[in-house]
Amino acid sequence: MFVEERKAKILQILNTTQRIQVNDLTESLQVSESTIRRDLQDLELAGLLKRTHGGAVKLEPTSFEPTMDEKELTNIEEKIDIGKRAASLITDNDTIILDAGTTTLQIAKFIKAKKVTVLTNSILIALELSQNKDVSVVVTGGHVRKETVSIVGPLTDKIIQSFRVDKVFVGANGITPQDGCTTPNMDEAHTKRIMIKSAKEIYIVADHSKFGNVSFARFAKLEEIDGIITDGNIDKNVLEKYTANHIQVIYR
């Protein structure tokens, strides 16, 4: 395989998976690790991808935000795993905040604790929890964003500020040690910050593809949170970066 053919194949794989690892490429393309690293370096210089420790991710603008329908089709098994893992942290009589999102929606589906009160800015989560007799639901008012079916804005923030809860579960579009937790939309970022300030325990829920990404608006530094709940496909080298900085990552 010629160099340009190999690079085209790398981009093709990346467009499908959003994230690639050097060791996977060496196996699938039957070339050395040093060759793959050179290819990734060339592709990054050409502005076609972003290199990460151990691989690369698809290059997206920081303001890029997939629709709710697109999110629902991405990494669904991983989100179910995260939902189960996060729901297991909810105990009887807890008061919690569930941020709007497809991963937090999975948390709502797996809550088993009794006498739980949930405050949410998600219409979909409210509908899901309306079927659970052991959960009381409080829905914020505010402006509905069609892209994410989330409720945001000054009214939303004012309502959340009037509550104090035991735990909050917040989604993120990007997580890095340097930039913390980020999301593309400023209004959603502000609402997430208000949620975090209202909770005793703060958990970020994000599948492995969100690590290494950076979006437009930061809503939390890593030292402000109690843990990141993710799936078992997180790269072990990435995991080490966070554990080395005493960030709890719950992935199994």
DAJO-V977398 format. One record per pair of residues at least 24 apart in sequence whose ideal C-beta (glycine too) atoms are under 6 Angstrom apart, sorted by the first residue. I is the first residue (numbers start at 1). J is the second residue. If there is no record, write none. Layout:
# DAJO-V977398
[[I & J] [I & J]]
This chain:
# DAJO-V977398
[[7 & 39] [7 & 43] [14 & 49] [14 & 58] [18 & 58] [18 & 209] [19 & 57] [19 & 209] [20 & 55] [20 & 56] [21 & 54] [21 & 55] [22 & 54] [22 & 55] [52 & 212] [53 & 237] [54 & 235] [54 & 237] [57 & 212] [62 & 215] [62 & 216] [63 & 184] [63 & 216] [65 & 184] [67 & 147] [68 & 148] [68 & 149] [71 & 102] [72 & 102] [75 & 207] [78 & 207] [78 & 231] [79 & 103] [79 & 106] [80 & 106] [81 & 231] [82 & 205] [82 & 229] [82 & 231] [83 & 107] [83 & 110] [84 & 110] [85 & 229] [86 & 169] [86 & 205] [86 & 229] [87 & 111] [94 & 166] [95 & 165] [95 & 166] [96 & 165] [96 & 167] [97 & 165] [97 & 168] [97 & 195] [98 & 125] [98 & 169] [99 & 170] [99 & 171] [100 & 150] [101 & 171] [103 & 171] [103 & 205] [104 & 169] [104 & 171] [107 & 169] [119 & 163] [121 & 150] [121 & 151] [121 & 156] [123 & 149] [124 & 149] [152 & 187] [152 & 188] [152 & 191] [156 & 191] [157 & 191] [157 & 194] [160 & 194] [160 & 195] [160 & 198] [161 & 194] [163 & 198] [164 & 198] [165 & 198] [165 & 199] [166 & 200] [167 & 199] [167 & 201] [168 & 195] [168 & 199] [168 & 202] [169 & 203] [169 & 205] [170 & 195] [170 & 204] [171 & 205] [172 & 204] [172 & 206] [172 & 210] [173 & 215] [174 & 210] [174 & 213] [174 & 214] [174 & 215] [175 & 206] [175 & 210] [175 & 211] [176 & 214] [177 & 241] [179 & 214] [180 & 218] [180 & 220] [180 & 221] [180 & 222] [181 & 219] [181 & 220] [182 & 214] [182 & 215] [182 & 218] [183 & 215] [183 & 217] [184 & 215] [184 & 216] [186 & 217] [189 & 217] [189 & 219] [192 & 219] [193 & 219] [196 & 220] [201 & 226] [202 & 226] [203 & 227] [203 & 229] [204 & 228] [205 & 229] [206 & 230] [207 & 231] [208 & 233] [208 & 234] [211 & 238] [222 & 247]]
